[in-house]
Amino acid sequence: MKPWTARTLLIAGLALVLAASLTPKNFAQGRPIVIAITGDAETMDPILAAISTTGSVQRHMLEPMVDNDADGKLVPVLATSWRALDTLNWEFKLRPNVRFHNGDPFNAAAAKFSIERSRDHERSLQKAYVSLIKDVRAVDDLTLRITLTEPSPDLVANIGAIQMLSPRYAREAGDEGLNRRPIGTGPYRFVEWVRDERIVLEANPQYWGPKPQVTRVTIRPIPEGATRVAALLAGEADVIESVPIPDVPRVAKTRGFKVVRKQGPRLIFLAMDTFRDRGGAHPQASPGVAAGQPNPFKDVRVRQAIYAALNTKEIVEQVMGGAASPAEQILPPFMLGYTPRVRRPIYDPSRAKRLLAEAGYPNGFTVRLDVTTDRYVNDREVGLALVGMLSRVGITVQLNALPRAIYFPRMRAFDTSMQMSGWLTLVSSTNWAALMGCVDPKTGYGRANYGRYCNPDLDRIIDVMRTEMDEKKRMEAFARAAEFTRQDVGKIPLYFEELIRGVKDGISIPVRVDEYILAQEIVFK
């Protein structure tokens, strides 16, 4: 991406003034828009997407059968209705007269292909959503039947994670072609992708649904928060993701702009390598622990000590400026499965020191902490706060702050001993399976479990969450899992981020709990 210099911003600002003199104040419908996000898309292939920024880009072009609205409520998209025939069989009725961007019809055969590819592809990151699906059958063009291996109370929500593809195009393009150019049914068609600079989309004139007011979308990846704000205030962007907390008052007070915000469900957490026995070179040993030394995170007392040493209230108030809420468990209070009676251990550095001594580390130990610099709100600053808190109990932490483009490939290769990361999905049981399940490429369990924590007893509880149709028994499983994790500390929940957007006046756009910024939802005032 080209550098954002003071001169370019000044020129852009002058251009905006000139444009404003020629444009009605209420904005004409059909205006193009620029959205600035925190990073580029990883891929255009929907089954390889695991980050919300990638999903947000794809969702302009690709559509699921079922989706969430801005507040997380399930709504029909390419399916018009669904019903359970019995505990293992479901029927979906599909929307008629829908075509992919290349003219191919969307039908039950396309839905079958898309679901099976998500389930069966060896590199799919969507397996956890569809691993309970045994068979998919196209009854006719507009009727799809799904047979499960076990009951699934979350089937409809999980199906919402699967974007529909044209079978013909997918087979012709292959994985590499799908990675570069998506063909979907969505309100926008792909135009170009210049990596780390821009993604350009145009309105789909044949779209089956309401026509968007925005006719052309340019999505610009701008990792640096201050640069995103500068682009907004200079008129080079209309909507920006993640306004930095120190800049919120400035954007809100600047004439012609506003800040919109909402509490979100994204969990920021700390994870530890509980898999490898000793420190040393990756992949055989734990790379952030001294070579040849025992891996301290194998001892539950060390994990409990770290939990007790972290003051999340202080992080929220002093580092996040109040734009977050402390996490008691891995689910936020407003999601299904949250258990009010399970609270995080109290902040207690003295207890942390006692536990470390009991585990054989009276003088602490040294470890590397991996964090991002451009993915989460104040991610590096929070990492520095964690370093300080752990130093108070004798743990020496070497902060390794990396851009997301380097960080995530390393995490997926398990090249870490301790890392701070984030996770968001609106399906509660999938949250548990992805973050806390034993890593299993066949089922998709553990897809975000970079520390490779594994406890078969917890996996059995997660299985109940995913398959139990009795609501009371299911809620009991969520409660057991929350208490289990509080004691065994497979992850340390820190806080839930608030969603903060900067928006130009004259534009209305909802803040979505899934973190997507969708041009099709923009309304010009």
ABEGO torsion letter per residue (X at the ends): XBBBBAAAAAAAAAAAAAAAAABBAAEBBGBBBBBBBABBBABABAAABABAAAAAAAAAABBBABBBBAAGBBBBBABABBBBABAABBBBBBBBGBBBAAGBBBBAAAAAAAAAAAAABAABAAAAAAAABABBBBABAABBBBBBABBBAAAAAAAAABBBBBAAAAAAAEAAAAAABBBBABABBBABBBBGABBBBBBBAABABBBBABABBBBBBBABAAAAAAAAAAGABABBBGBBAAAAAAAAABBGBBBBBBBBABBBBBBBBAABABBEBOAABBAABBBGBBBAAABAAAAAAAAAABBAAAAAAAAAGGABBBBABABBAABBGBBAABBBBBBBAAAAAAAAAAAGBAAEBBBBBBBBAAABBGAAAAAAAAAAAAAAAGBBBBBBBBBAAAAAAAAAAGBBABBBBBBBBABAAAAAAAAABBBBAAAGBGAABAAGBBBAAAAAAAAAAAABABAAAAAAAAAAAAAAAAAAGABBBABBBBBBBBBBBGBBBBBBAAGBBBAAABBBX
